[in-house]
């Protein structure tokens, strides 16, 4: 079947996308019965959508897989044709590591855990990823399943020809497999199968070879096709960059598929993805709870908050939906999406070709030593210290990126942050040292000091003898006018703190670490929780010189874990007069996030300030919702004229182009806002 060719719009310009899930079980009848090409196409057009990912597996005539038993026409082809008729792209979805049908017909393809348990839905259960650890059959691309998937890709490329815009491969990660067949193959290739690290490395390298082959097949047939492997956007995302054309950051809020709440995951991973120079999109969902939440829908305020968060970080947008088995898009869902996408479309003159700014780089490094116990976790989560730094900087409007160890340390960064627990290579140590010599600054915490970076004026002694320990502050750490910190109170530090000594005369020390009376055990206990403060350890909480700031109590990670306000405020007090001049200084509560873009056009130069307001609401559920917005006044910011462009020609709100008053205060443009909505865009133009 040959259908009309793809639209001319390139992927990088498809800012308004939808990911249309269609995981439809065999118990669903009349699949696609009510699909109507014209209605489908008009719905897409009305909702301002310019790309929609549509499902292939089970929904097209195939010689290699199987059509859904209750589908009697080529639904994939019909959807592609409908999308192309209104100028929208139609990337094609295929699963990689999950395939119930393939596992049923070829049990030898199923992944087996080291315990001997097959990775399938437990028999006679209705588990899914939302209500249990396993919901789908895990299959291994290193078995015959890999050829089975390749055959489907080749078939789609041949069947749809020039109409293929690209592929979205889902559930794509290396998998260790201890099936009898897999063990035999590893032994024949010299793998020590009783060595967990060796088995993991084997699976990882074979997986990379497989995805390279898959990408080569696609690009040979369609050189300008888009390719993405989902689950590849993690702290080591650079490893998968050679095999894909862009990045998609799946952060559906409230989804519990190993993802955190939307705001943290999207904020951190976007700021890492954008350092790769690859186009990236942020993916949320229209659902109230998670994928497959039929009948669940967000308010326009919640979707606008999430969409605003994505574009503020510099991303394209994808909103997840799921098609009803009968093939009809829900009008209410597309009215919701259309409302948000309509606003984004009107903002595109201030989004296209804009470059995100950053003054701080958070180093995403970890312990990759084969002897370490955390090497497998490193791929799926950042250290708490990094996430805590991100949260604190978002609350204060500090512009930051997240960079991997191999990423060059750009001159634009004025400060690096090295997390507690980080173990760095000699090469990275040398590059950090060079960065400091050039005038850069370094923040580090906890055991990161053990990396022996020459410029760090601290000698590590030992962990604190008790957990928790206590923080006694001095007048320096309590000096800020807005501070509620006190010099006459011992603040509990719930996690492990560290005893250290300053090593240079230029290093200043602040605060004092104290131990608890004892560690709580069955022999030593008091009251309901930990013991109260005991003797002083005579060790500082903060050590700093003009180039280095060290937290002996890893305040950033503990702020992430416990949300204890004093950890944030102590860190901010230490940073206050140590940080270089800030790019933007908000006058706003911490739940307003400020992001800065620069846009240089032939006709003008612009600084574009995105303000995304998370409106907190008291909730009795464990997961926060952002379903109510409100206009807020009394907010402003100061913007540093770092390029020396001088007095702006005008300041205005986008897209309305409503002019605003401003004043110059030395090198800062000072702006006061009459009101701030959920997502407000202020343009300073020269």
C-alpha positions in Angstrom: 0.0 0.0 0.0 1.4 3.3 -1.1 -0.1 6.4 0.4 0.5 10.2 0.1 4.0 11.3 1.0 4.9 12.9 4.3 4.3 16.6 5.0 7.2 19.0 4.4 7.4 20.3 8.0 10.6 19.1 9.6 10.5 17.3 13.0 12.4 20.2 14.7 9.5 22.5 13.9 6.8 20.2 15.2 6.4 21.9 18.5 2.8 20.6 19.1 2.7 16.8 19.2 0.5 14.1 20.5 1.5 10.6 21.4 -1.6 8.4 20.7 -1.4 5.3 22.7 -3.4 2.3 21.4 -2.6 -0.7 23.6 -5.8 -2.6 22.8 -6.2 -6.1 24.2 -7.9 -9.0 22.3 -10.9 -8.8 24.5 -11.8 -5.4 22.9 -14.2 -5.9 19.9 -15.1 -3.7 17.0 -11.6 -2.2 16.9 -11.5 0.8 14.6 -15.2 0.5 13.8 -16.0 4.2 14.1 -12.8 5.6 12.7 -13.5 8.3 10.1 -10.6 9.8 8.2 -12.2 13.2 7.7 -13.4 13.6 11.3 -10.0 12.4 12.6 -8.1 14.8 10.4 -10.4 17.8 11.3 -10.0 17.0 15.0 -6.2 17.2 14.6 -6.3 20.4 12.7 -8.7 22.1 15.1 -6.4 21.1 18.0 -3.3 22.8 16.4 -1.5 19.5 16.3 1.4 19.2 13.8 2.6 15.7 14.6 1.0 12.5 16.1 2.7 9.3 16.9 0.5 6.4 15.8 0.7 2.6 16.5 1.8 0.0 14.0 2.1 -3.3 15.8 -1.2 -5.2 15.5 -2.9 -2.4 13.5 -1.7 -3.0 9.9 -1.7 -6.0 7.5 1.4 -7.9 8.4 3.1 -11.1 7.4 5.4 -11.2 10.4 3.3 -10.2 13.4 -0.5 -10.4 13.8 -3.3 -8.0 13.2 -5.7 -7.4 16.1 -8.4 -10.2 15.9 -11.2 -7.6 15.8 -9.6 -5.2 13.3 -10.5 -5.6 9.6 -8.7 -2.8 7.8 -5.3 -1.0 7.8 -5.9 1.4 10.7 -2.2 2.6 10.7 -2.3 3.5 7.0 -5.7 5.3 7.4 -4.3 7.3 10.3 -1.1 8.3 8.4 -3.2 9.4 5.4 -5.5 11.4 7.6 -2.6 13.2 9.4 -0.8 13.9 6.2 -4.0 15.4 4.7 -3.8 18.2 7.3 0.0 18.7 7.1 0.8 16.7 10.3 3.6 14.2 10.7 2.8 10.6 11.7 5.8 8.9 13.4 5.2 5.1 13.8 5.2 3.4 17.1 6.6 -0.1 17.8 7.4 -1.7 21.1 10.8 -3.3 21.6 11.1 -5.0 25.0 7.4 -5.7 25.6 5.4 -8.0 23.4 2.8 -10.3 24.9 1.9 -12.0 21.6 5.6 -12.7 20.6 6.2 -14.2 24.1 3.2 -16.4 23.7 4.2 -17.9 20.4 7.9 -18.1 21.2 8.5 -18.7 24.9 12.3 -19.0 24.3 12.3 -15.2 23.5 11.0 -14.3 27.0 13.5 -12.7 29.4 14.3 -14.8 32.6 15.6 -13.1 35.7 18.6 -14.4 37.6 16.2 -16.0 40.1 14.8 -18.1 37.3 11.5 -16.2 37.1 10.1 -15.4 33.7 9.4 -11.7 33.2 5.8 -12.0 32.3 2.5 -11.0 33.9 1.9 -13.4 36.8 -0.5 -16.1 35.7 -4.2 -15.5 36.4 -3.6 -11.8 37.4 -4.7 -8.6 35.8 -1.4 -6.8 36.6 -0.3 -3.8 34.6 2.7 -1.4 35.2 0.2 0.8 37.1 -0.9 -1.9 39.7 2.0 -4.3 39.9 5.7 -4.8 39.1 5.0 -6.6 35.8 2.3 -6.1 33.3 3.7 -7.1 30.0 5.8 -9.9 28.7 9.5 -8.9 28.4 11.2 -10.2 25.3 14.9 -10.2 24.4 16.1 -8.6 21.1 19.2 -10.9 21.3 17.0 -13.9 20.6 15.0 -14.6 17.5 12.7 -11.8 18.6 15.3 -9.3 17.4 14.8 -10.6 13.8 11.1 -10.6 14.2 11.1 -6.9 15.1 13.5 -6.1 12.2 11.2 -7.9 9.8 8.3 -5.7 11.0 10.4 -2.5 10.5 11.4 -3.6 7.0 7.8 -4.5 6.2 6.5 -1.0 7.3 9.2 0.8 5.3 8.3 -1.2 2.2 4.5 -1.0 2.7 4.2 2.7 3.4 7.2 4.0 1.4 7.7 7.7 1.4 4.9 8.2 3.8 7.0 7.0 6.7 8.0 10.0 8.8 9.9 8.1 11.5 9.8 5.5 14.2 9.2 5.7 18.0 10.5 2.5 19.6 9.2 2.0 23.1 10.6 0.2 26.2 14.2 0.3 25.0 16.8 -0.7 27.6 19.5 -3.3 27.8 18.2 -6.4 29.6 20.1 -9.1 31.4 18.6 -12.5 30.5 19.3 -15.8 32.3 17.2 -18.1 30.2 18.9 -21.4 29.3 19.4 -20.2 25.7 20.9 -16.9 26.8 23.2 -18.5 29.3 24.5 -20.9 26.7 25.1 -18.1 24.3 27.0 -16.0 26.9 29.2 -19.0 27.8 30.0 -19.6 24.2 31.1 -16.0 23.9 33.3 -16.2 27.0 31.1 -14.2 29.4 31.5 -15.1 33.1 27.8 -15.6 33.8 28.3 -15.6 37.6 29.7 -12.0 37.4 26.8 -9.5 37.4 28.8 -6.7 35.9 30.1 -8.9 33.1 26.5 -10.0 32.2 25.3 -6.4 32.3 28.1 -5.2 30.1 27.4 -8.0 27.6 23.7 -7.1 27.5 24.5 -3.4 27.1 27.0 -3.7 24.3 24.9 -6.2 22.4 21.9 -3.9 22.8 23.8 -1.0 21.4 24.8 -3.1 18.4 21.2 -4.0 17.8 19.8 -0.5 18.0 22.5 0.7 15.6 21.5 -2.0 13.2 17.8 -1.0 13.5 18.6 2.7 12.9 20.8 1.9 9.9 18.0 0.0 8.3 15.6 2.9 8.8 17.9 5.6 7.7 19.1 3.6 4.6 15.5 3.5 3.4 14.4 6.9 4.7 17.4 9.2 5.3 15.4 12.0 6.8 13.2 9.8 9.1 13.1 10.6 12.8 14.1 7.8 15.2 13.8 7.7 19.0 14.3 4.9 21.5 12.2 5.5 24.6 13.7 5.1 28.0 17.1 6.3 26.6 16.7 9.7 28.3 18.4 9.1 31.6 21.6 10.3 33.3 23.7 8.6 30.7 21.7 9.7 27.7 24.9 10.4 25.7 25.4 6.7 25.2 22.4 6.4 23.0 22.8 9.6 21.0 24.5 8.0 18.0 21.5 5.9 17.3 18.6 8.4 17.3 17.7 11.7 15.7 16.2 13.5 18.7 15.2 13.0 22.3 11.8 12.6 24.0 11.5 13.1 27.7 8.5 11.0 29.0 7.3 12.7 32.2 3.6 12.1 32.4 2.6 13.6 35.7 1.4 11.2 38.3 2.6 8.2 36.3 4.4 5.6 38.4 6.4 3.9 35.7 9.7 4.5 37.4 9.2 8.2 36.8 9.1 11.0 39.4 6.4 13.7 39.6 6.4 15.7 36.4 7.9 18.9 37.6 11.2 17.3 38.9 11.7 14.8 36.1 10.9 17.2 33.3 12.9 20.1 34.8 16.1 18.1 35.3 16.1 15.9 32.2 15.2 18.8 29.9 18.2 20.7 31.2 20.4 17.7 30.5 18.9 17.0 27.1 19.3 20.5 25.9 23.1 20.4 26.4 23.4 17.7 23.7 22.3 20.1 20.9 19.8 17.5 19.8 16.2 18.6 19.4 14.2 17.3 22.4 10.6 17.3 23.3 8.9 17.0 26.7 6.1 14.5 27.0 3.3 14.8 29.5 -0.2 13.3 29.3 -3.9 14.4 29.4 -4.6 11.7 32.0 -5.5 12.3 35.6 -3.5 9.4 36.9 -1.4 7.5 34.3 -1.2 6.0 30.9 -4.4 4.1 30.0 -6.5 6.3 32.3 -9.7 6.2 30.3 -12.0 8.9 31.5 -9.2 10.8 33.3 -8.5 14.3 32.1 -6.5 17.3 33.3 -7.8 20.8 33.7 -6.6 23.4 31.2 -4.7 25.0 34.1 -2.7 21.8 34.8 -1.9 21.1 31.2 -0.9 24.8 30.6 1.5 24.5 33.6 3.1 21.4 32.2 3.3 22.7 28.7 4.7 25.9 30.0 7.4 24.0 31.9 8.4 22.2 28.8 8.8 25.2 26.5 10.4 27.2 29.3 13.2 24.6 29.4 13.6 24.8 25.6 11.6 21.8 24.4 9.0 20.8 21.9 5.8 19.4 23.4 4.1 16.0 23.2 0.8 15.3 25.1 0.0 11.6 25.6 -3.5 10.3 24.9 -5.1 6.9 24.3 -7.5 6.2 21.4 -10.7 4.4 22.2 -10.7 0.9 20.8 -13.5 1.9 18.3 -11.1 4.5 16.8 -12.7 7.8 17.8 -10.7 10.7 19.4 -12.4 12.2 22.5 -13.7 15.7 21.6 -13.2 17.0 25.2 -9.5 15.8 25.1 -8.8 17.6 21.9 -10.6 20.7 23.0 -8.3 20.7 26.0 -5.2 20.1 23.9 -6.3 22.6 21.3 -6.7 25.4 23.9 -3.1 24.8 25.2 -1.6 24.3 21.7 -3.3 27.4 20.4 -1.5 29.5 22.9 1.8 27.8 22.1 1.3 28.4 18.4 0.8 32.1 19.1 4.0 32.1 21.1 6.2 30.5 18.4 7.6 33.7 17.1 9.3 34.1 20.5 10.2 30.3 20.8 11.7 29.5 17.4 15.5 29.9 17.3 15.6 31.0 20.9 18.5 29.6 22.9 18.2 28.7 26.6 20.6 30.3 29.0 22.5 28.8 32.0 25.0 30.1 34.5 25.5 26.9 36.5 26.2 23.3 35.5 25.2 20.4 37.6 27.6 17.5 36.9 25.7 14.2 36.4 28.4 11.8 37.4 28.3 8.7 39.6 30.1 5.6 40.7 30.7 3.5 37.5 33.2 1.3 39.2 32.4 -2.4 38.5 32.9 -3.1 42.1 30.3 -0.5 43.1 26.8 -1.6 44.2 25.0 1.3 42.5 26.2 0.9 38.9 22.8 -0.3 37.6 20.9 2.5 39.4 23.1 5.1 37.8 21.3 4.7 34.5 17.9 5.5 35.8 18.2 8.2 38.4 20.3 11.2 39.3 21.8 11.5 42.8 19.5 13.2 45.3 22.1 16.0 45.7 21.8 16.9 42.1 18.0 16.9 42.3 18.1 19.0 45.4 20.3 21.5 43.8 17.9 21.6 40.8 15.0 22.2 43.1 16.7 25.0 45.0 17.9 26.7 41.9 14.4 26.5 40.3 13.0 28.2 43.4 15.5 31.0 43.3 15.6 31.6 39.5 19.2 30.4 39.0 19.6 29.3 35.4 21.3 25.8 35.2 22.0 22.9 32.9 22.8 19.3 33.7 25.9 17.9 32.0 27.5 14.5 31.8 31.1 13.8 32.7 32.1 13.7 29.0 30.4 17.0 28.1 32.8 19.9 27.6 32.5 22.5 30.4 31.4 25.5 28.4 32.7 29.0 29.1 29.2 30.3 29.8 29.1 28.3 33.0 30.3 30.3 36.0 29.7 27.6 38.6 29.9 23.8 38.7 28.1 21.6 41.2 29.5 18.2 42.1 27.1 16.0 44.0 27.7 14.1 47.2 28.6 10.5 46.3 30.2 11.4 42.9 33.3 9.5 41.8 35.1 11.2 39.0 37.8 10.2 36.5 41.2 11.7 36.3 40.2 13.4 33.1 37.2 15.1 34.7 39.3 16.1 37.8 41.8 17.8 35.4 39.0 19.6 33.5 37.4 20.8 36.8 40.8 22.1 37.9 41.3 23.9 34.6 37.8 25.4 35.0 38.7 26.8 38.4 42.0 28.2 37.1 40.0 30.1 34.4 38.0 31.8 37.1 35.1 29.3 37.5 33.7 28.3 40.9 32.9 24.8 42.3 30.2 23.7 44.8 30.6 20.2 46.2 29.1 18.2 49.1 29.8 15.3 51.4 32.1 12.6 50.0 32.6 14.4 46.7 35.6 16.1 48.5 37.3 12.7 48.5 38.0 13.1 44.7 41.1 15.1 45.6 40.5 18.1 43.4 43.6 20.3 44.1 41.7 23.5 44.5 39.4 22.2 47.2 40.6 23.6 50.6 39.2 20.7 52.7 40.6 17.5 54.1 38.1 14.7 54.7 38.3 13.0 58.1 35.4 10.7 58.6 31.6 10.4 58.5 29.9 11.9 61.5 29.7 9.4 64.4 25.9 9.6 64.6 23.0 9.8 62.2 21.4 12.1 62.5 23.8 14.9 63.5 23.0 18.5 64.3 23.8 21.9 62.8 24.6 24.9 65.0 24.7 28.0 62.9 26.7 31.2 63.3 25.8 34.9 62.6 27.0 34.6 59.0 24.6 31.8 58.1 21.7 33.6 59.8 22.5 37.1 58.4 20.0 37.4 55.5 17.1 39.8 56.3 14.5 37.3 55.2 16.0 34.4 57.1 14.2 32.7 60.0 17.4 30.7 60.9 18.6 31.1 64.4 22.1 30.9 66.1 20.7 29.4 69.3 19.1 26.3 67.9 20.5 22.9 66.8 18.9 21.9 63.5 18.7 18.2 62.9 20.5 16.8 59.9 18.7 13.6 59.1 21.3 12.0 56.9 25.0 11.3 57.2 27.2 14.4 57.7 31.0 14.5 57.5 33.8 15.6 59.7 36.4 17.7 57.7 39.2 20.2 58.3 40.0 23.4 56.3 43.5 23.2 54.7 44.3 26.7 53.7 44.4 30.1 55.4 42.1 31.6 52.8 39.3 29.1 53.6 36.5 30.4 55.8 34.5 28.0 58.0 30.9 28.6 59.1 28.7 26.8 61.6 29.5 23.8 63.7 28.5 20.1 63.4 27.4 18.3 66.6 26.7 14.6 67.1 23.6 13.2 68.7 23.7 11.7 72.2 23.8 8.3 70.6 22.6 6.3 67.6 19.2 4.9 68.2 19.4 1.1 68.8 17.6 -1.4 71.0 20.3 -0.7 73.6 20.2 3.1 73.3 16.8 4.8 72.6 14.8 7.7 73.8 11.5 9.2 72.9 9.9 8.4 69.6 12.7 9.1 67.1 16.3 10.0 67.1 18.3 11.1 70.1 18.7 14.9 70.8 21.9 16.9 70.3 25.1 15.9 72.1 28.6 17.2 72.0 30.1 19.5 69.4 32.4 17.8 66.9 34.3 21.0 66.3 33.8 20.5 62.6 32.4 23.1 60.2 29.2 22.8 58.3 30.3 25.0 55.4 33.8 25.7 54.1 34.5 28.2 51.3 37.1 30.3 49.6 36.7 32.5 46.6 36.6 29.6 44.2 35.2 26.6 46.2 32.1 26.1 48.4 31.8 22.9 50.3 28.9 21.5 52.4 30.1 19.0 55.0 26.4 18.2 55.6 25.1 17.4 52.1 22.3 20.0 52.4 21.1 19.8 48.8 20.4 16.0 48.8 18.8 16.2 52.2 16.6 19.1 51.0 15.5 16.8 48.2 14.8 13.9 50.5 13.2 15.7 53.5 12.1 19.2 52.2 13.4 20.7 55.4 13.4 24.5 54.7 16.4 25.1 56.9 18.7 23.1 54.5 17.7 25.3 51.6 18.1 28.5 53.6 21.6 27.5 55.0 22.8 26.7 51.5 21.4 30.0 50.1 23.1 32.0 52.9 26.4 30.4 52.0 25.8 31.2 48.3 24.5 34.7 48.7 27.6 36.8 48.2 29.7 34.0 46.7 27.8 33.4 43.5 28.7 35.6 40.5 26.2 38.2 39.3 22.9 36.3 38.6 21.4 36.4 35.1 18.0 36.9 36.5 16.9 37.8 40.1 13.2 37.2 40.7 11.1 39.0 43.3 8.6 36.2 43.6 7.7 33.1 45.7 9.6 29.9 45.1 6.7 28.2 43.3 7.2 30.6 40.4 9.9 29.3 38.1 11.9 31.8 35.9 13.6 30.6 32.7 15.7 32.8 30.4 16.1 32.5 26.6 18.1 34.6 24.2 16.7 35.2 20.6 18.9 37.0 18.1 17.0 37.9 14.9 17.9 40.0 11.9 15.5 42.7 13.1 16.1 42.7 16.8 17.7 41.0 19.8 15.6 39.6 22.6 15.7 38.2 26.1 12.6 36.1 26.6 11.7 35.4 30.3 9.3 32.5 30.9 7.5 32.5 34.3 5.7 29.3 35.1 3.6 29.5 38.3 3.0 26.3 40.2 -0.1 27.1 42.2 0.0 24.9 45.3 -3.3 23.5 46.6 -3.8 21.7 49.9 -4.5 18.0 49.1 -5.1 15.0 51.2 -3.6 12.7 48.5 0.0 11.7 48.3 0.5 13.2 44.9 0.2 17.0 44.4 -2.0 18.3 41.6 -1.7 21.6 39.8 -5.3 21.9 38.6 -6.1 25.5 39.7 -4.4 28.6 38.6 -4.8 32.3 39.5 -3.4 35.7 38.6 -0.8 36.9 41.0 0.4 40.4 41.5 3.4 41.9 43.3 5.9 40.0 41.2 9.0 41.3 39.4 12.5 40.5 38.3 15.9 42.0 37.5 17.5 40.9 34.2 21.3 41.2 33.8 22.4 42.9 30.5 25.3 40.5 30.3 26.0 41.3 26.6 26.1 45.0 27.2 23.2 45.8 24.8 22.3 48.9 26.8 18.8 50.4 27.2 16.1 48.1 25.8 13.8 49.5 23.1 10.8 48.0 24.8 9.5 45.4 27.3 6.2 43.6 26.6 4.1 40.5 27.3 4.0 37.9 24.6 2.0 37.0 22.6 -0.2 40.0 23.2 2.7 42.5 22.8 1.3 44.5 25.7 3.9 47.1 26.6 5.3 47.2 30.1 7.2 49.8 32.2 10.8 49.1 33.1 13.9 50.9 34.4 17.6 50.4 34.3 19.4 49.8 37.6 23.1 49.8 36.8 23.5 46.6 34.6 20.1 45.2 35.3 16.8 45.8 33.6 14.1 46.0 36.3 10.6 44.9 35.5 7.5 44.9 37.7 4.5 42.7 36.5 0.9 43.7 37.2 -0.1 40.1 37.1 1.4 36.6 36.5 -0.7 33.8 35.0 0.2 30.1 35.0 2.6 30.6 32.1 3.6 34.2 31.5 6.2 35.3 28.9 8.0 38.7 29.2 10.1 39.9 26.3 12.9 42.4 26.7 13.8 43.7 23.2 16.7 45.7 21.8 
